[in-house]
Amino acid sequence: MCVIWVGNVPIVHTTEISSYFNLFLSLVVAGCAALKANEITNVWIEDFGNAQLAAEGAALGTWINQDLRAEANRKPQVKIQPLNTEENSL
């Protein structure tokens, strides 16, 4: 499990909303990149109300260009899934 705590991020003005989205995207990228570096191949992402940013961050954090690598040298792809789905709930 990987948990990233941001603290309390108050949103008051429109410009602060944009900053919050950039922070959120950066944190998802960093978290997913750290999981990938530790060879975690299944990642579930909490969207925190913004599924698009969560999906973009997860994809950016786990993407690796393997087009020119030999098939035998390719690293396993990370499977990204949303955390809050009916399949995952008990």
C-alpha positions in Angstrom: 0.0 0.0 0.0 1.2 3.5 -0.8 -0.3 6.5 0.9 0.6 10.1 0.1 -0.6 12.6 2.6 -0.9 16.2 1.3 -2.3 17.7 4.5 -5.2 20.1 4.4 -5.3 22.0 1.2 -7.8 24.8 1.4 -9.3 25.9 -1.9 -10.6 29.5 -1.9 -9.9 31.1 -5.3 -10.0 29.9 -8.8 -6.2 30.1 -9.1 -5.8 28.0 -6.0 -8.0 25.3 -7.6 -5.6 25.1 -10.5 -2.6 24.8 -8.1 -4.4 22.1 -6.2 -5.0 20.1 -9.5 -1.3 20.4 -10.4 -0.3 19.3 -6.9 -2.7 16.3 -7.0 -1.5 15.3 -10.5 2.2 15.5 -9.3 1.5 13.4 -6.3 -0.3 10.7 -8.2 2.6 10.7 -10.7 5.2 10.4 -7.9 3.3 7.7 -6.0 2.8 5.5 -9.1 6.4 6.0 -10.2 7.6 4.9 -6.8 5.3 1.8 -6.9 6.6 1.0 -10.4 10.2 1.4 -9.2 9.5 -1.2 -6.6 8.1 -3.6 -9.2 4.5 -3.3 -8.2 2.4 -4.3 -11.2 -1.1 -3.8 -9.8 -2.1 -0.3 -8.7 -5.5 0.9 -7.5 -6.0 4.6 -7.6 -8.4 6.7 -5.4 -9.7 9.5 -7.6 -10.6 12.0 -4.8 -13.3 13.4 -6.9 -11.3 13.9 -10.0 -11.0 10.7 -12.0 -9.4 12.3 -15.0 -6.5 13.8 -13.1 -6.0 10.5 -11.2 -6.0 8.5 -14.4 -3.6 10.9 -16.1 -1.2 11.0 -13.2 -1.2 7.2 -12.9 -0.6 6.8 -16.6 2.2 9.3 -16.6 3.8 7.8 -13.5 3.9 4.3 -14.8 4.6 4.8 -18.5 7.9 3.7 -20.0 8.9 3.7 -23.6 9.7 0.1 -24.5 9.2 0.3 -28.3 12.9 -0.3 -29.0 13.5 -2.9 -26.3 13.8 -6.5 -27.2 10.8 -8.6 -26.1 12.9 -10.4 -23.6 14.1 -7.2 -22.0 10.8 -5.5 -21.6 9.6 -4.7 -18.1 6.1 -5.8 -17.0 3.4 -3.2 -17.6 1.6 -1.8 -14.6 -2.1 -2.5 -14.4 -4.0 0.6 -13.2 -7.5 0.3 -11.8 -9.8 2.7 -10.0 -10.2 1.9 -6.3 -13.8 2.7 -6.0 -15.6 0.3 -8.2 -18.2 -2.4 -7.6 -15.6 -5.1 -8.4 -13.3 -3.8 -5.6 -16.0 -3.3 -2.9 -16.8 -6.0 -0.4 
